[in-house]
Amino acid sequence: MFKHDLKSHNFYLNNDEIPEYRLHYNLIKGGKVMAIDHIFINPEIKSNLVNELIKFALSYARTNHLKVMPLGPTILAYFQENQLSLANLVYKPSLR
C-alpha cells in the first residue's frame, strides 16, 4: 500500500499513479535525524490515510534508529497528539 522512495526521501500512497498522500523528509545531523518537512494530501481524496502514512514513516525511523524532527503542521499536530508514545523518537537538540 505505502511505498518509500529512498532517493527522493518520500513516503507515499498512489492510486493509479496519482499521488494521494506524500510525506517528504530530509536526513540531517549526519543521517541520524529524519526531518519531516511536508505532507501532501490530495484535496480531491476523501479518505483519511494520512495517519497511516505517518505511522509507516515512523516505523521506518524506528527500524533504522533515526530520531524525528517534526517540522510541518500536520506532523507537528500528530506529534502533539501522541506525545507520550513518541517521546523516545523525537529529536531533542542539545544546547551545547
All heavy atoms as an XYZ file, in Angstrom:
793
protein
N       0.835     -1.184      0.000
C       0.000      0.000      0.000
C       0.883      1.252      0.000
O       0.807      2.051     -0.893
C      -0.923     -0.016      1.218
C      -1.794      1.207      1.300
S      -2.820      1.327      2.769
C      -4.181      0.334      2.267
N       1.741      1.410      0.995
C       2.633      2.558      1.065
C       3.973      2.193      0.450
O       4.401      1.050      0.508
C       2.835      3.016      2.509
C       1.578      3.537      3.138
C       0.922      2.810      4.100
C       1.039      4.755      2.749
C      -0.235      3.280      4.681
C      -0.123      5.236      3.313
C      -0.763      4.497      4.286
N       4.623      3.191     -0.114
C       5.930      2.980     -0.736
C       6.914      3.989     -0.165
O       6.531      5.057      0.294
C       5.823      3.140     -2.247
C       4.907      2.118     -2.880
C       4.763      2.349     -4.356
C       3.781      1.341     -4.917
N       3.548      1.538     -6.332
N       8.193      3.629     -0.253
C       9.254      4.512      0.214
C      10.251      4.690     -0.919
O      10.818      3.728     -1.408
C       9.939      3.907      1.436
C      10.997      4.783      2.012
N      11.978      4.297      2.837
C      11.255      6.107      1.898
C      12.775      5.279      3.208
N      12.361      6.388      2.644
N      10.464      5.917     -1.318
C      11.452      6.246     -2.334
C      12.658      6.849     -1.621
O      12.641      8.032     -1.254
C      10.852      7.216     -3.344
C      11.800      7.529     -4.496
O      13.018      7.298     -4.362
O      11.310      8.011     -5.531
N      13.677      6.033     -1.409
C      14.876      6.483     -0.692
C      15.585      7.624     -1.405
O      16.133      8.514     -0.761
C      15.852      5.319     -0.520
C      15.524      4.316      0.570
C      16.357      3.052      0.405
C      15.752      4.921      1.929
N      15.568      7.595     -2.722
C      16.291      8.600     -3.497
C      15.690     10.000     -3.331
O      16.411     10.974     -3.173
C      16.277      8.190     -4.967
C      17.285      8.882     -5.828
C      17.240      8.318     -7.235
C      18.616      8.397     -7.853
N      18.642      7.820     -9.184
N      14.365     10.077     -3.369
C      13.716     11.389     -3.273
C      13.283     11.736     -1.848
O      12.733     12.815     -1.614
C      12.487     11.438     -4.188
O      11.471     10.576     -3.712
N      13.516     10.804     -0.894
C      13.119     10.996      0.507
C      11.618     11.211      0.649
O      11.178     12.139      1.317
C      13.886     12.149      1.160
C      15.344     11.892      1.285
N      16.231     12.889      1.502
C      16.072     10.753      1.233
C      17.454     12.389      1.567
N      17.367     11.089      1.403
N      10.847     10.342      0.021
C       9.394     10.415      0.093
C       8.793      9.069      0.485
O       9.228      8.023      0.003
C       8.802     10.813     -1.262
C       8.958     12.263     -1.562
O       8.424     13.109     -0.853
N       9.696     12.576     -2.612
N       7.796      9.127      1.339
C       6.903      8.009      1.579
C       5.607      8.410      0.897
O       5.192      9.572      0.987
C       6.635      7.815      3.078
C       7.825      7.339      3.849
C       8.665      8.239      4.474
C       8.103      5.988      3.952
C       9.760      7.815      5.201
C       9.202      5.547      4.668
C      10.035      6.448      5.300
N       4.957      7.477      0.226
C       3.747      7.883     -0.465
C       2.766      6.733     -0.655
O       3.109      5.567     -0.528
C       4.067      8.528     -1.808
C       4.817      7.632     -2.774
C       4.132      6.890     -3.723
C       6.208      7.544     -2.729
C       4.816      6.070     -4.601
C       6.892      6.725     -3.611
C       6.196      5.988     -4.550
O       6.869      5.184     -5.406
N       1.541      7.128     -0.966
C       0.479      6.216     -1.354
C      -0.037      6.732     -2.681
O      -0.412      7.903     -2.790
C      -0.659      6.217     -0.330
C      -1.941      5.512     -0.748
C      -1.697      4.007     -0.883
C      -3.041      5.769      0.243
N      -0.004      5.888     -3.684
C      -0.502      6.274     -5.006
C      -1.676      5.402     -5.383
O      -1.722      4.225     -5.043
C       0.580      6.109     -6.071
C       1.501      7.283     -6.137
O       1.397      8.212     -5.351
N       2.421      7.249     -7.068
N      -2.596      6.003     -6.100
C      -3.728      5.293     -6.661
C      -3.716      5.560     -8.152
O      -3.949      6.695     -8.567
C      -5.032      5.776     -6.021
C      -6.226      5.019     -6.544
O      -6.093      3.981     -7.174
N      -7.402      5.551     -6.284
N      -3.412      4.546     -8.941
C      -3.322      4.707    -10.395
C      -2.337      5.813    -10.778
O      -2.615      6.644    -11.635
C      -4.700      4.994    -11.000
C      -5.667      3.843    -10.764
O      -5.211      2.680    -10.742
O      -6.866      4.111    -10.588
N      -1.219      5.837    -10.088
C      -0.133      6.783    -10.361
C      -0.479      8.241    -10.065
O       0.239      9.146    -10.459
C       0.385      6.639    -11.799
C       0.880      5.249    -12.124
C       1.963      4.743    -11.163
O       2.885      5.502    -10.827
O       1.878      3.563    -10.767
N      -1.569      8.491     -9.378
C      -1.908      9.845     -8.938
C      -1.594      9.937     -7.455
O      -2.147      9.167     -6.667
C      -3.400     10.166     -9.180
C      -3.725     10.046    -10.663
C      -3.749     11.558     -8.663
C      -5.207     10.046    -10.961
N      -0.685     10.806     -7.050
C      -0.338     10.858     -5.627
C      -1.518     11.324     -4.769
O      -2.105     12.361     -5.032
C       0.819     11.840     -5.555
C       0.740     12.642     -6.803
C       0.045     11.797     -7.832
N      -1.875     10.497     -3.804
C      -2.915     10.863     -2.859
C      -2.299     11.475     -1.610
O      -2.767     12.484     -1.118
C      -3.733      9.634     -2.474
C      -4.518      9.064     -3.629
C      -5.302      7.831     -3.249
O      -5.234      7.396     -2.077
O      -6.001      7.290     -4.112
N      -1.271     10.821     -1.130
C      -0.577     11.271      0.072
C       0.918     11.133     -0.177
O       1.370     10.145     -0.735
C      -0.926     10.392      1.277
C      -2.371     10.424      1.666
C      -3.249      9.452      1.229
C      -2.848     11.436      2.489
C      -4.577      9.477      1.602
C      -4.179     11.462      2.873
C      -5.037     10.484      2.426
O      -6.337     10.509      2.796
N       1.673     12.136      0.273
C       3.135     12.060      0.165
C       3.728     12.750      1.375
O       3.349     13.858      1.731
C       3.615     12.738     -1.118
C       5.124     12.684     -1.298
C       5.561     13.244     -2.636
N       4.920     14.501     -3.000
C       5.363     15.711     -2.640
N       6.428     15.829     -1.893
N       4.717     16.797     -3.036
N       4.662     12.083      2.012
C       5.376     12.626      3.166
C       6.833     12.790      2.751
O       7.475     11.816      2.341
C       5.242     11.665      4.346
C       5.910     12.055      5.658
C       5.122     11.467      6.819
C       7.346     11.593      5.719
N       7.337     14.009      2.826
C       8.717     14.287      2.440
C       9.570     14.545      3.680
O       9.116     15.161      4.635
C       8.799     15.511      1.521
C      10.195     15.804      1.107
N      10.964     16.747      1.750
C      10.966     15.260      0.152
C      12.163     16.771      1.187
N      12.192     15.878      0.225
N      10.805     14.075      3.616
C      11.742     14.282      4.720
C      13.139     14.523      4.177
O      13.427     14.247      3.009
C      11.756     13.070      5.660
C      12.336     11.820      5.028
C      13.686     11.498      5.169
C      11.553     10.962      4.278
C      14.231     10.361      4.582
C      12.071      9.827      3.697
C      13.413      9.530      3.848
O      13.946      8.406      3.257
N      13.997     15.049      5.020
C      15.429     15.166      4.739
C      16.166     14.493      5.876
O      15.726     14.551      7.035
C      15.859     16.634      4.659
C      15.382     17.291      3.390
O      15.746     16.863      2.305
N      14.542     18.299      3.510
N      17.267     13.860      5.562
C      18.127     13.299      6.606
C      19.156     14.359      6.968
O      19.846     14.896      6.100
C      18.807     12.019      6.130
C      17.869     10.836      5.935
C      18.635      9.647      5.370
C      17.190     10.453      7.234
N      19.235     14.678      8.258
C      20.163     15.695      8.736
C      20.977     15.117      9.885
O      20.766     13.979     10.287
C      19.417     16.981      9.167
C      18.446     16.693     10.309
C      18.677     17.596      7.975
C      17.816     17.947     10.910
N      21.877     15.915     10.415
C      22.721     15.511     11.541
C      23.469     14.208     11.216
O      23.429     13.250     11.960
C      21.917     15.357     12.825
C      21.155     16.598     13.247
C      22.107     17.686     13.658
C      21.357     18.931     14.087
N      22.236     20.027     14.398
N      24.119     14.212     10.062
C      24.893     13.048      9.653
C      24.042     11.829      9.345
O      24.494     10.694      9.475
N      22.812     12.048      8.911
C      21.922     10.950      8.561
C      21.254     10.289      9.744
O      20.663      9.231      9.611
N      21.311     10.912     10.910
C      20.746     10.325     12.125
C      19.373     10.873     12.498
O      18.715     10.362     13.384
C      21.703     10.522     13.293
C      23.013      9.792     13.108
C      23.942     10.015     14.264
C      25.266      9.302     14.005
N      26.202      9.497     15.097
N      18.958     11.951     11.815
C      17.683     12.588     12.138
C      16.856     12.735     10.862
O      17.342     13.245      9.854
C      17.895     13.975     12.793
C      16.562     14.671     13.035
C      18.672     13.840     14.095
N      15.604     12.293     10.929
C      14.652     12.426      9.831
C      13.833     13.694     10.087
O      13.016     13.728     11.003
C      13.735     11.207      9.760
C      12.670     11.302      8.696
S      11.440      9.975      8.799
C      12.355      8.620      8.127
N      14.092     14.735      9.312
C      13.347     15.989      9.444
C      12.169     15.936      8.474
O      12.344     16.046      7.265
C      14.251     17.178      9.137
N      10.969     15.738      9.013
C       9.768     15.644      8.182
C       9.234     17.056      7.989
O       8.769     17.691      8.928
C       8.718     14.733      8.825
C       9.292     13.316      8.992
C       7.446     14.708      7.980
C       8.386     12.363      9.739
N       9.336     17.535      6.751
C       9.015     18.935      6.493
C       7.727     19.166      5.712
O       7.239     20.287      5.658
C      10.173     19.634      5.796
C      10.561     18.984      4.478
O       9.906     18.011      4.060
O      11.526     19.450      3.859
N       7.168     18.125      5.124
C       5.977     18.360      4.308
C       5.175     17.081      4.146
O       5.739     16.016      3.915
C       6.391     18.869      2.928
C       5.232     19.195      2.042
N       4.468     20.325      2.208
C       4.690     18.527      1.004
C       3.514     20.336      1.296
N       3.624     19.258      0.555
N       3.866     17.215      4.275
C       2.948     16.126      3.954
C       1.936     16.677      2.962
O       1.243     17.647      3.248
C       2.242     15.569      5.202
C       3.271     14.978      6.161
C       1.205     14.519      4.807
C       2.693     14.486      7.473
N       1.890     16.070      1.778
C       0.944     16.463      0.752
C      -0.275     15.568      0.846
O      -0.155     14.339      0.908
C       1.559     16.326     -0.643
C       0.546     16.444     -1.756
C       0.086     17.689     -2.157
C       0.054     15.313     -2.383
C      -0.846     17.799     -3.171
C      -0.881     15.417     -3.397
C      -1.333     16.660     -3.795
N      -1.446     16.177      0.872
C      -2.708     15.447      0.882
C      -3.531     15.970     -0.287
O      -3.845     17.158     -0.348
C      -3.479     15.653      2.203
C      -2.616     15.227      3.381
C      -4.798     14.909      2.179
C      -3.143     15.679      4.735
N      -3.848     15.097     -1.222
C      -4.644     15.494     -2.372
C      -6.028     15.919     -1.895
O      -6.745     15.134     -1.293
C      -4.754     14.321     -3.356
C      -5.440     14.695     -4.645
O      -6.255     15.615     -4.688
N      -5.116     13.971     -5.701
N      -6.423     17.174     -2.147
C      -7.712     17.663     -1.643
C      -8.921     16.965     -2.254
O     -10.019     17.041     -1.715
C      -7.699     19.150     -2.002
C      -6.695     19.282     -3.078
C      -5.695     18.183     -2.893
N      -8.724     16.261     -3.372
C      -9.833     15.552     -4.009
C     -10.107     14.189     -3.378
O     -11.115     13.564     -3.666
C      -9.550     15.389     -5.503
C      -9.452     16.714     -6.231
C      -9.065     16.546     -7.681
O      -9.077     15.415     -8.191
O      -8.752     17.568     -8.313
N      -9.207     13.746     -2.525
C      -9.345     12.434     -1.900
C     -10.069     12.590     -0.570
O      -9.711     13.428      0.246
C      -7.954     11.778     -1.683
C      -7.189     11.718     -3.010
C      -8.078     10.424     -1.051
C      -7.865     10.934     -4.097
N     -11.059     11.747     -0.341
C     -11.879     11.864      0.868
C     -11.441     10.917      1.990
O     -11.856     11.064      3.110
C     -13.354     11.595      0.533
C     -13.918     12.548     -0.485
C     -13.931     13.968      0.022
C     -14.574     14.891     -1.000
N     -14.279     16.264     -0.775
N     -10.598      9.937      1.702
C     -10.176      9.004      2.758
C      -9.177      9.673      3.689
O      -8.593     10.709      3.369
C      -9.578      7.741      2.153
O      -8.370      8.048      1.493
N      -8.988      9.094      4.853
C      -8.098      9.691      5.845
C      -6.983      8.710      6.192
O      -6.965      8.147      7.271
C      -8.891     10.089      7.093
C      -8.022     10.873      8.049
O      -6.989     11.412      7.662
N      -8.418     10.937      9.296
N      -6.069      8.525      5.264
C      -4.956      7.611      5.489
C      -3.681      8.333      5.905
O      -2.639      7.722      6.020
C      -4.682      6.783      4.226
C      -5.754      5.766      3.861
C      -5.456      5.149      2.514
C      -5.841      4.686      4.924
N      -3.768      9.629      6.145
C      -2.559     10.381      6.477
C      -1.909      9.847      7.748
O      -0.681      9.741      7.823
C      -2.819     11.898      6.542
C      -3.672     12.278      7.721
C      -1.508     12.657      6.550
N      -2.691      9.471      8.755
C      -2.106      8.929      9.988
C      -1.393      7.613      9.727
O      -0.354      7.332     10.330
C      -3.168      8.758     11.068
C      -3.569     10.071     11.686
O      -2.952     11.107     11.450
N      -4.621     10.045     12.485
N      -1.935      6.813      8.821
C      -1.280      5.541      8.478
C       0.040      5.796      7.748
O       1.017      5.082      7.955
C      -2.210      4.671      7.634
C      -3.480      4.265      8.356
C      -3.221      3.586      9.690
O      -2.368      2.689      9.751
O      -3.884      3.960     10.677
N       0.062      6.804      6.907
C       1.301      7.160      6.215
C       2.350      7.632      7.221
O       3.520      7.246      7.147
C       1.032      8.247      5.176
C       2.246      8.770      4.405
C       2.907      7.656      3.609
C       1.829      9.906      3.484
N       1.935      8.437      8.181
C       2.857      8.903      9.226
C       3.383      7.720     10.024
O       4.591      7.621     10.273
C       2.168      9.933     10.144
C       1.903     11.237      9.376
C       3.015     10.205     11.387
C       1.023     12.229     10.109
N       2.521      6.802     10.408
C       2.948      5.612     11.164
C       3.946      4.784     10.360
O       4.911      4.254     10.911
C       1.743      4.756     11.548
C       0.883      5.381     12.611
C      -0.345      4.517     12.871
C      -1.329      5.217     13.779
N      -2.564      4.436     13.947
N       3.728      4.679      9.061
C       4.640      3.945      8.185
C       6.026      4.595      8.191
O       7.051      3.921      8.320
C       4.054      3.893      6.773
C       4.828      3.058      5.803
C       4.777      1.683      5.859
C       5.589      3.659      4.805
C       5.484      0.899      4.949
C       6.297      2.896      3.896
C       6.252      1.508      3.967
N       6.063      5.918      8.079
C       7.337      6.646      8.091
C       8.023      6.528      9.449
O       9.246      6.344      9.529
C       7.106      8.117      7.740
N       7.256      6.604     10.533
C       7.841      6.498     11.869
C       8.359      5.094     12.138
O       9.356      4.915     12.842
C       6.832      6.925     12.928
C       6.372      8.383     12.845
C       5.393      8.702     13.970
C       7.545      9.346     12.843
N       7.708      4.101     11.581
C       8.195      2.725     11.698
C       9.560      2.587     11.016
O      10.468      1.935     11.543
C       7.191      1.763     11.074
O       7.686      0.461     11.061
N       9.701      3.223      9.866
C      10.996      3.230      9.175
C      12.052      3.900     10.047
O      13.181      3.408     10.170
C      10.875      3.953      7.829
C      12.193      4.119      7.129
C      12.719      3.090      6.359
C      12.934      5.295      7.249
C      13.949      3.226      5.723
C      14.154      5.441      6.617
C      14.659      4.407      5.859
O      15.882      4.543      5.245
N      11.692      5.015     10.664
C      12.636      5.727     11.536
C      13.071      4.831     12.701
O      14.262      4.751     13.014
C      12.008      7.015     12.054
N      12.123      4.173     13.336
C      12.461      3.282     14.465
C      13.374      2.140     14.021
O      14.372      1.851     14.662
C      11.190      2.703     15.085
C      10.474      3.632     15.997
C       9.328      2.911     16.732
N       8.541      3.858     17.468
C       7.431      4.435     17.012
N       6.967      4.131     15.818
N       6.785      5.310     17.751
N      13.006      1.497     12.935
C      13.780      0.359     12.427
C      15.215      0.754     12.103
O      16.134     -0.029     12.278
C      13.094     -0.220     11.169
O      11.782     -0.653     11.524
C      13.866     -1.379     10.592
N      15.390      1.991     11.653
C      16.713      2.466     11.244
C      17.384      3.343     12.292
O      18.361      4.031     11.988
C      16.596      3.191      9.899
C      16.289      2.211      8.797
O      17.176      1.542      8.297
N      15.025      2.090      8.434
N      16.857      3.313     13.515
C      17.440      4.022     14.663
C      17.619      5.516     14.393
O      18.648      6.104     14.725
C      18.763      3.380     15.074
C      18.660      1.904     15.245
N      18.013      1.327     16.313
C      19.075      0.879     14.460
C      18.053      0.024     16.193
N      18.682     -0.279     15.074
N      16.593      6.117     13.784
C      16.601      7.549     13.498
C      15.738      8.286     14.511
O      14.732      7.765     14.973
C      16.037      7.817     12.100
C      16.736      7.168     10.918
C      15.935      7.400      9.648
C      18.146      7.700     10.765
N      16.118      9.488     14.813
C      15.257     10.396     15.570
C      14.456     11.193     14.547
O      14.837     11.287     13.380
C      16.078     11.337     16.454
C      16.820     10.635     17.570
C      15.841     10.079     18.570
C      16.562      9.441     19.737
N      15.631      8.901     20.725
N      13.344     11.776     14.981
C      12.484     12.510     14.061
C      12.339     13.953     14.523
O      12.103     14.219     15.701
C      11.094     11.843     13.962
C      10.161     12.663     13.084
C      11.220     10.419     13.429
N      12.492     14.872     13.569
C      12.259     16.289     13.816
C      11.003     16.675     13.028
O      11.052     16.814     11.806
C      13.453     17.123     13.348
C      13.255     18.621     13.571
S      14.601     19.604     12.847
C      15.955     19.159     13.909
N       9.865     16.825     13.718
C       8.637     17.207     13.013
C       8.636     18.703     12.714
O       8.780     19.524     13.610
C       7.538     16.822     14.007
C       8.191     16.891     15.353
C       9.636     16.582     15.140
N       8.474     19.068     11.431
C       8.552     20.472     11.047
C       7.260     21.018     10.444
O       6.955     22.182     10.642
C       9.707     20.688     10.057
C      11.099     20.366     10.590
C      12.128     20.466      9.470
C      11.465     21.278     11.742
N       6.542     20.232      9.700
C       5.318     20.718      9.065
C       4.126     20.668     10.008
O       4.145     19.965     11.018
N       3.062     21.405      9.712
C       1.913     21.485     10.611
C       1.212     20.152     10.860
O       0.802     19.871     11.989
C       0.976     22.482      9.932
C       1.433     22.589      8.527
C       2.884     22.233      8.511
N       1.095     19.317      9.855
C       0.407     18.035     10.034
C       1.209     17.108     10.931
O       0.657     16.487     11.845
C       0.139     17.368      8.665
O      -0.587     18.278      7.836
C      -0.647     16.085      8.825
N       2.508     17.022     10.700
C       3.340     16.129     11.518
C       3.504     16.694     12.932
O       3.546     15.943     13.904
C       4.699     15.822     10.840
C       5.443     14.688     11.554
C       5.569     17.039     10.742
C       4.818     13.339     11.415
N       3.559     18.017     13.071
C       3.622     18.624     14.404
C       2.359     18.304     15.201
O       2.435     17.949     16.385
C       3.802     20.139     14.304
C       5.221     20.620     14.050
C       5.221     22.099     13.677
C       6.098     20.385     15.260
N       1.212     18.407     14.563
C      -0.051     18.084     15.234
C      -0.086     16.620     15.645
O      -0.513     16.282     16.758
C      -1.235     18.407     14.328
N       0.412     15.738     14.784
C       0.445     14.307     15.101
C       1.329     14.058     16.319
O       0.967     13.296     17.213
C       0.947     13.508     13.896
C       0.900     12.021     14.113
C      -0.257     11.306     13.821
C       1.997     11.329     14.622
C      -0.314      9.936     14.022
C       1.943      9.966     14.828
C       0.796      9.269     14.528
O       0.741      7.916     14.733
N       2.491     14.699     16.358
C       3.396     14.522     17.496
C       2.792     15.085     18.782
O       2.960     14.514     19.848
C       4.766     15.150     17.214
C       5.756     14.170     16.646
C       5.640     13.740     15.333
C       6.784     13.670     17.412
C       6.539     12.821     14.804
C       7.696     12.749     16.897
C       7.564     12.331     15.593
N       2.082     16.189     18.689
C       1.442     16.761     19.880
C       0.349     15.836     20.407
O       0.206     15.666     21.612
C       0.864     18.141     19.567
C       1.943     19.184     19.410
C       1.400     20.540     18.962
O       0.289     20.647     18.455
N       2.211     21.574     19.134
N      -0.419     15.232     19.506
C      -1.494     14.324     19.909
C      -0.970     13.012     20.487
O      -1.685     12.327     21.205
C      -2.399     14.019     18.717
C      -3.211     15.199     18.249
C      -3.897     14.948     16.915
O      -3.877     13.791     16.422
O      -4.452     15.899     16.352
N       0.251     12.641     20.153
C       0.823     11.351     20.556
C       2.128     11.527     21.330
O       3.051     10.722     21.187
C       1.047     10.486     19.315
C      -0.229     10.205     18.577
O      -1.003      9.338     18.965
N      -0.480     10.955     17.517
N       2.214     12.568     22.140
C       3.455     12.918     22.839
C       4.049     11.752     23.631
O       5.251     11.502     23.558
C       3.210     14.079     23.794
C       3.035     15.403     23.118
C       2.801     16.511     24.118
O       3.429     16.544     25.163
N       1.886     17.413     23.801
N       3.229     11.078     24.401
C       3.750     10.019     25.281
C       4.352      8.866     24.490
O       5.446      8.398     24.805
C       2.655      9.517     26.219
C       2.162     10.534     27.243
C       1.018      9.951     28.063
C       3.301     10.991     28.148
N       3.665      8.417     23.462
C       4.163      7.264     22.715
C       5.322      7.611     21.788
O       6.052      6.726     21.345
C       3.033      6.610     21.920
O       2.529      7.500     20.953
N       5.522      8.893     21.491
C       6.584      9.298     20.570
C       7.752      9.996     21.257
O       8.694     10.415     20.590
C       6.005     10.216     19.488
C       4.927      9.599     18.605
C       4.355     10.638     17.662
C       5.481      8.418     17.830
N       7.712     10.093     22.568
C       8.742     10.840     23.303
C      10.154     10.331     23.009
O      11.085     11.127     22.881
C       8.459     10.791     24.800
N      10.318      9.021     22.874
C      11.663      8.470     22.638
C      12.100      8.588     21.182
O      13.245      8.317     20.850
C      11.728      7.008     23.079
C      10.825      6.121     22.252
O       9.890      6.586     21.598
N      11.086      4.838     22.276
N      11.202      9.017     20.308
C      11.522      9.117     18.888
C      11.871     10.542     18.459
O      12.598     10.753     17.503
C      10.323      8.611     18.072
C      10.519      8.324     16.602
C      11.610      7.279     16.385
C       9.223      7.839     15.995
N      11.378     11.519     19.205
C      11.551     12.922     18.807
C      12.996     13.383     19.035
O      13.628     13.029     20.037
C      10.544     13.837     19.528
C      10.825     13.962     21.001
C      10.488     15.199     18.892
N      13.501     14.125     18.086
C      14.857     14.685     18.177
C      14.852     15.863     19.121
O      14.029     16.770     19.010
C      15.328     15.124     16.777
C      16.609     15.918     16.815
C      17.819     15.293     17.098
C      16.610     17.274     16.551
C      18.998     16.022     17.127
C      17.786     18.013     16.565
C      18.967     17.374     16.856
O      20.127     18.098     16.879
N      15.768     15.833     20.084
C      15.920     16.935     21.027
C      17.332     17.477     20.894
O      18.288     16.836     21.315
C      15.675     16.437     22.464
C      14.258     15.937     22.658
C      14.090     15.325     24.041
C      12.702     14.765     24.161
N      12.627     13.353     24.161
N      17.468     18.666     20.310
C      18.816     19.212     20.116
C      19.463     19.547     21.460
O      18.792     19.968     22.395
C      18.584     20.471     19.288
C      17.151     20.825     19.513
C      16.420     19.553     19.841
N      20.751     19.363     21.512
C      21.473     19.739     22.739
C      21.752     21.236     22.692
O      21.850     21.846     21.631
C      22.775     18.948     22.861
O      23.735     19.474     21.993
N      21.880     21.826     23.837
C      22.107     23.269     23.925
C      23.595     23.607     23.997
O      23.955     24.739     24.257
C      21.364     23.837     25.129
C      19.853     23.661     25.092
C      19.222     24.136     26.380
C      19.268     24.419     23.920
N      24.438     22.661     23.771
C      25.884     22.909     23.822
C      26.373     23.586     22.590
O      25.991     23.446     21.535
C      26.649     21.598     23.978
C      26.416     20.968     25.282
C      27.363     19.840     25.435
N      26.640     18.663     25.886
C      27.165     17.485     25.967
N      28.390     17.287     25.579
N      26.501     16.475     26.396
